[in-house]
Structures are given as C-alpha cells and as structure tokens.
C-alpha cells in the first residue's frame, strides 16, 4: 500500500484541496457532465418514469440473481463461451492468468473495465511477463502515469493537456505539443500496433443479457471493438450484478446510462457479443471466456440496507452531482471506486469497517446522489447506515459519543438548556470578536478553518417569545377589528342597494 493510501480520507482530501488545478479541472468537467445530463433528461422527457422503470428492472434482476446467472451461463455455454465463476478477486486473477499462460500470451490489450481495476489485474499480468495495455485513451494516460482512475467514466479527469503531453512525450521519445489532435493521433498509431500484436483481448461488461447469453459493451472510442475482434482469445470480466433479463430491458438501460453519464442520447458504439467467431463471421475471437466475479457482492444479497448497491449501472452521475467529489476528485477516496457510490461500495465489498470506516464521512448527506442516480439508489441513506454500523462495531469516536450524550441530556431538559445557554454566553466573551467566533480550537477548528461561527445572541428567541407573543396578539386583535368593520360596511352597502360584492 502506498503512503498516500495509508492516509485517512481527511488527509487525502487536504492534499486535493491544496491542488488548485485538480480542483478546477474536476469541478469544470463534472459541472459540464452534470449540465449535459440534466439537459438530456429534460429533452427526453418523463425522466422520473424512466428512472422508475430502470429501478424496477434492477430490483427484479437482483432479487432473482441466482436464476438469471444460471440462465446466462447456460445460454453463453451453448454459444461456445467458456463461463467461469470466481468467488474472490484472487480466484478471478488466477483464472485470467491460467488462460493467458495456456495460450502462451505475450501481450493483452484491454478496453475500459472498473472490475479489472478492482482486481489490480495489470500488475498480476506484468508479474508473469505479460504486457497489459489499456486502450481507452483516459485509461492509457493514467497507466503511463501509474495512477488509478479518478472517475468511473473519465479516468484522467484530473489531468490537463500539458500534463498529458509530458507523459506521452516520454512514451514517444520526443517532445509532443500539447495539441489534442496530435496527442490523440500519437496514441491511435501506438495502439494500432498493440491491437495487431495482442494475443488476448480483455474487456469489462456493461450488461449481460440472460436470455441469449450475450454481453454488451458501451463505449465512445471504438477501442473495445478492436479488442473484441482482432485478438484470437477474448476474456470478459463481469461483476455478477451486471446482468439483465432480456434485450428489451437493454432498451431502458441504453436510454438511462449514456444520458446519465455524459449527456449523450446514445454512446458512439454499443456492441452486443454472443459467443466467439463462427464460420461465417469475418472477424472475432476464436475462443471466448467470461469470468463472473463475486468479490464481496453476494454479501449484499438479502441485506435490506445495502442490496440496492447491486443496482448500480456505473454511470458516474452520482460523482458529478456530489459537492464533495467535485472539490476533492477521486483519489482522495483511496479505493477503486470513488464518489458517493465508492463511499458505500468500498466498505460494503471489503467488509472491513476498521480500514474503511472514515470513507462514509466523506459526504454532506445532501441527497444529490440519489436525485442524479438513474436507478434511484438511496446512497445518502446507505452512508447513514454505514456510520451507524461503525458505531455499533465499537469504532465510533469516543469523544464524539460523549459529546452527543451530553447534547441529548441538555436538549432533553429545559432547565439544563437554559443553564447551558447562560454559561455559553458567559464563556464566549473570551473569544467573540465583532459578533463572530474565529478561534480554531477544539471542535471549532475544522469549521473555523474555512468559515466563522456566529456568536450566541444577547437575547435568545425563547427570551424574546413573551414580547413577540404580545405583539402578535395585538396585531391579531387589530386585524379582527378591521375585518369586522369592513364586513359591517359591506352589509350596510348591500342594504342600501350599493355596489355588489
């Protein structure tokens, strides 16, 4: 584990907050993605109806996950696919390495896959002498930088073209200008060689279709098409929850995912793959493997608080909406998955509250993630459940626990409350300046590092209430007299045949 990953979320967040470029780059891009998503949803119309359709599909599928996994596996095997099940990350890596060694592979080209990042598969392949090359542009950039993705959809969201030019210049052995067309052209030419030489193509899986045993890939660059057609062997890494029952269900997901992720009506490429190459096919792999991975996912099944985590379609919309992520980026979360989904998914998959207990605090609990989620996952509620479980496990902050008990005691007694307010007014005189408390001590340190605490007023609302109540009574009495006078006037006018009301 690197020194950065040994830090707490708060420590990593401080590093991010001190990086002005990272903050501006992440904020700019997430704002653009969020605005695009909102516009795409508005243009489509009836967005909440589609969200509910998506939620129902995911709810039904995950509730019957064992059935649909078996149907998928049977149909995929009937199509000539080798289907493997891996309970742990270690098993998934072992299966991948065994396939690669059996094929005598020297190189692997990979399309974008968060599951691959979750397994740290690149390092495992390199450890046995196999070159692993990311072919998604963002993933290729962060692979050269030896970094993890900072965003589910846009891995290199935290880098600008000058930084990218520097990385690619080292790879090219010459200076490349920070011109996006030049940089993209260099990567395109470089990767074409890798596609042609690769022994194995490795992909993730956006959705698996149970009724036909097919996998579906969404992408914008065309690299996944190359990965799944040129190498003779294909390995698809599939999280066990990535399944849906039918192609008709895919219509809903193909509507929700691209609009939620990038604001696009459709991704540029949507590939459906049903088995290896047949005799009449012009291209495609001769051998195809699908590795269905658990790695902690089944632990959420049957859990009323966390089963909906498995509904996630990895669109990244919750990251773009989160006020915390938009300030600190993805690396501050310390795991493969960042943002609100990462703050819940990482501890849930790891089942290690002791290591990941602080990540649930990286949220304002504003609920923006739920509003953005295309399948209505209540991530803000789950973050509260995680915090509760942390306390129940005896890992809560003892000082905070004592403070909350004291707060409950004071708020439960009017006598104690009045006494505490009086003591507070006396005590604050030492630190109040111009009606504000700016001192950075004790529990005020974190708050006052970025804002100020208002002082307690000389007269509280409770103290003012008798006077306010008297003023209100007088106003109501006056109002009643005015209303009564007006009604009398109206009645008199009617009797006299005056104007009609």
N, C-alpha and C positions, 0 to 999 in steps of 0.2 A: 504494500500500500504506500502510495506517495505521501510526502509530507503534507501536501495540500489536502489529500483525502483524510488524513488523520485529524484535521481541524474540525471544529464544530461548524454547523450551518452559519452561526452568527459570525464566526471568524472568517469563513469564506465569503460571506456577504460583505464584510468590511473591505476585503480585497477588491471585490467587484465594485463597490460604491466609490472606491478611490480611483477607479479606472474610468476616466471621463469618456474615452472613445467607446468602450464597451457599452456603457450606459446609453450613450446617444445612438449607437448602432442598433442595439436591441430594441430600444424604445421606438426608433423610427420604423424599423421593419415590422415589429409586432403591431404598431398602430396602422400601418398600411394593410397588413393582413386582416386585422380586425375590421377595418372600414370596408375592405373588399368583401368580407364575409357578410357583413350587415347589408351591404348593397345587393349582393347576390341573393340573400334570403328574401329581401324586400321585393326584388324583381320577380322571383319565383312565385311568391305569394303563398298564403296558407302555411307558413313555415312551421308553426307550432303543431299543425296537423301532421305534417311530415315527420317532425321530431317524435311525435307520439307513435306513429307507425314504425319508425326505427326502433324506438324503445320496446314496443311490443314484440318485434321480430327478435331482438336480442334477449328479451326476457324469456320468450318461449324456447329459444335455442339453448340458452344456458341452463334453463330448468330441465331440459331433456338432452343435456350434452352427451351423456354416455351413448344414447341411442343414435344421435346424429354422427358421432365419431365412428361408431361401428358401421353405419351405412356408408359414410365417406370411404372408410378403409376398404370395405368390400368392393365398392364400385371402382375405386382407384386401382386396386389389385387386378380387377377384371380388365382394366385398361392397360395392364402391363407395368404398373408402377410398383416399386418396392416400398412398402409402408412400414416405418419403424416407430415405436413408441419409446420415449425417453422420460423417465421419472425425474431425473435431476439434470442440472447443467453438465455435470461430469459425464453422464451417460450420453448426452447429445453430442458432446465434443468427441468422445471415444468413437461413437458411431460414424461421425464425419471423418475422423482420421482413418478409421479402418477402411472406409470406402475409398478414400484418397490413396492409401497405401496399396490396396488391392489393384487399383488402376495404374499404379506406378506414376502418379501425378507429380509433375514438377511445378505446375502453376495453377492457380484458381482465380477466376475473375468473379467479382461479387456485385450484385445490384444491392441497392439500399435495403438494410434489414436491421431493425432495432433488436430483434431476437439475437442476431449474430453479435451485436454489441453487448447484449446481456450475457452471452456465453464467453465473451473475450476470445472468439474463435480465431481471429487473425494471429494472435500470439501463439496459440496452440499449433496452428499450421506452420508458422515460421519455426517453431521449436523442432519440427521434424524435417526442416529443409524445404518446405513448400512455400513458394511465393504467393501471397494473397494480395490481390489488387482490388481496391474499391473503384468502381466505375461510375458511380454517381458523382457529379462534379464536387458537390459540397463534402461528401464523404472522402473523396480523393484528396481534397485540400487538407482536411483535418488528419487524414492518415499521414500525409507528409509532415504535418506539424506535430505528430504523435500526441494527439488530443482526442478526447471523447466528444461526441456530438453535443452541441449546446442547445439544440432544439430538435423535436421529433421530426419535423418536416424540413427545416432548413438548418442542417448540421453546423454550417460555418457562419451563422448569423452574426457572430461577434467579430468577424474579420472584414477589413476593407480591401479594396483592390490593390493598394500599395503593399499591404502585408502579404496578400496572395501572390502578387508579382515577385516578391522577395523569395517566397517558398518555391514557386515554380522556376525561378531563375536558377536556384541551386540544383533542381532536378534536371534542368535543361543544360546546365554547364555554361550558360551565357546569360547576359542581362536581358530580361524581357521587360518591355514597357508596361506600365500599369493601365493598359488598354484592354477592356473586357473582351473585345473580339480577338485580339492577339492571344490573350491568355487562354480563352476557350478553344481557339484553333490549335494551340500547342497541346493542350490536354486531349483534344479529339484525335490528333495524329498519334500521340503517345499511346492512347488506349486502343486504337485500332490494331496496333501491333500485339497488344496484350490479348485482345479478343481472338486473334488468329492463332496465337501460340498456346492458348489455355487448354488444359486437359479437362478441367471441370468448371462448370458454371454454377454459381451458388446464389440463390435468391431467398427473399423472405416470402411472406404470403399475406396479402391484404385480406382476402376472403377465400375460403374453401367451400365449394358447392357440394353438399352431401348427395344430392340426387344423381349426379353424374361423376362424382369423384374427381372434379376439376379444381384447379387453383386459379385465382385471378390476381393479377398484378396491376396496380395503378402507378403511373409514372409520367414524367414530362420530358425526359431527355432521350428516350429510345434505347438507353443502355441495357435495360432489362430484356428488351427484345434480342439484343446481341448476345447477352449472357445465356439466354434460353434457346438459342438457335445454332450458334457456332460450336461450342464445346461438345464433345461426344457424350459427356456424362453431366447430368443435372442433379443437384441436391437442393431441395427446398426445405427451409427451416420454418416450421409452422407452430406458433403458440396454439395450444389445444383449444383456446376460446375463439380462434379466428374463423370459425365455421358458421355457415348459414344454410338453411334447408334447401333452397331452390334458386334457380336463375331469376324467377320473378321477384324474389326477395332482394336480389342484387340490384334491381332497378331502384329500390328505395335507397340502398346504401350508395349507389353511384350518383344519386341525387344529393345525398347529405354530405358525403365525405369531401369531395372537391370544393364544394361551396363553403364548408366549414373550415377547410384547411387553408385555401389560398384565394377564395372568392371566385374560382373558376366554375363555369357551368359543367364542364367535363375536363377530366385530365386529358393530356395530349394523346397518351397511349393507355389503353386498357386491354390487357392480354388475358385471354382465357386459355389455359393449357390443360388438355385432357390426355395425359399419358405421353410416352416417348414417341419418336418418329415412326410412322407407319410406312409401308412400302410405297404408297402413292404420294407421300409427303416429300416436298423438295428440300426441307431442312428440319432441324430439330435434333435433340439428343437421342443417341441410340439407347441410352439407359437413364432412367429417372428414379430418384429416391425422394420420398417425403418423410421427414423426421418430425413427428408430432411431439411437442415438448410440454411437459408439466412444469417442472421447476418452481413449485410453490403455488401454482394456480389452483389446483384442486383443493388446497387448504381453504379457499374462499367459498367453495360449494357448500350450501346448507347454512352458511353464516348470514343471518338476516341483516346484519350491518354492513357486510363487505362483499356479498355475492355480486352485486351490481358492478363491482370493479371489472368483472369479466365482460361487461357490455362494451367496454371501450373499443373504438374503431381506430384509434391512433391518428386523429386528425390534427391534434395540436391546438385546437381552438381554445382550450382552457388556458394554455400558456399565453396566448395572445391577449386574452382578456384579463389575466391576473395582474393586479397592480404591484405585486411583489416580484414576480418573474420579470416584468417589464423594466424593473430597476436593477436587478442583480444578474439576469441571464441564467443559463442552465448549469454551469459548472459549480455554482455555489451550493447546489443541492447534493453534490457528492456521489450521485449514483448514475446509472444508465438513463433512467427516466427522470425528467425534471418537471418543474411547474406543479400545479395542483395535483395532476394525475401521479406524478412522481412522488410527491409528498405523502401520498396514500399507498401507491402501488409498491414502492420500495420496501417499507416496513412490513407490508402485508405478505409479500413474496418471501422476504428474508426470515420472517417470524423471529426477528431479533430486536426486541424493543430496546434493549440495553445499548445497542450500537446506533440505532436509528431513531431514538426517542425524540431528538430535538428537531427532526425534519418536519414533524407535524405542526411545529410552532411557526414555520415559515409561511404564514398565511394570515390575512386580516379577517377571514371568515365572512367576507362581504357577499359571497354567493355569486359573484360574476362568472365563475367557472361553470356553475350549474346553468345559468342563463345561456352561456355560449355552447354548452355541450349538445351535440346533435341527437344524442340518445338519452338525454336527461339524467345523467349520473349525478347524484347528490353528493359531490365531493366535499362540500363545506360541512355537511353533516358527518361524513366519514372522518374528517380531520378532528372533529369534536370527540367522536368515538375513540380515535387513537389516543387523544390526550387523556380521556377517562381511563383507558386500559393501562396507560403509562402509570397513572396514579394508583390504580388497583394492583399493579405489579410491584408497588413499593418503590418506584423510581421517580416519584414526584419530588419537587424541590421542597425540602422540609421548612425552610424559612417562608416560602410562599404559602405552604399549607397552614403554618401557624398564623400568618397574616390574614388568611381567609377565614380562619376560625374566629380570630379577633373581630374581623369585619362583621361576620354573622352575628356575633354576640352584641356588638354595638347597635347594628341595624335592627335587631330584634327587641330592643328596649328603648322607648322614647326618652327615659331618664338618662341612660348611658349615651344616647345620641346627642342630647343637649349638652351633656358634660364634655363629650369629645369635641364638639364644635367650639365650646368655650376655650378648652385647652388648645385647640388648633389655632384659634385667633390670637391667643397669647404667644404661643410658640413661634408663629410665623413672623412676628415682629422682628426677629433676629435676621431673617433672610429676605424679606419683602423689600423691593425697590420699585417705586413708581407703579405700585399695584401689580407687580409681576414677580414671580419666583424664578430665578435663573440659576440657582445653585445646582451644581452637578454632583450631588452626594446621594448615597443610598439608592432607594428605588426611583429617585428623581433623575439619576444620571442618564439613563437611556433616553428618557423623554426629553429632558432639557438639553441634550446634545444637539437636537435639531429644531426645537421649538421652546416655548416658555409655558410655565404653569401659572394660571391666574390665581391671585390671592383670594382667600375667603373674604366675602364682602362684610362690611361692618354690620349690616343688618341682613339676616337671612330671610328667605321667603316665609318661613314659619313665623319669624318675629313680625314680619310685615302683614301677616294674614288678618289679624283683627281689624287693622285700619282699612285694608283692602275690602274686607267683607262689609264694613260700614259704608264705604264709598259705593260699593255695588248696590247695597240696599237702597241708598239714597237715589241712585240713578234709576233703579227699577221703579221706585215709588214715583219719581218724577215722570218716568215714561208711562206708567199706568195712568197718571193724572192727565197727561197729554192725549193718550189714546181715548180715555173716557170723554174728554172734552170734544175730540174730533167726532166720535160716534154721536154725541148729542147734537152737534152741529149738522151732521148728515141727516139725522132723524127729523130735525126741525125743517130742513130744506125740503125733505120729502112731503112733510105735512103741508107745507106752504106751496107745494107744487113747483118747487125749484128744480134745479138741474138733476138729471138722472145719473145715478152712480152705477 
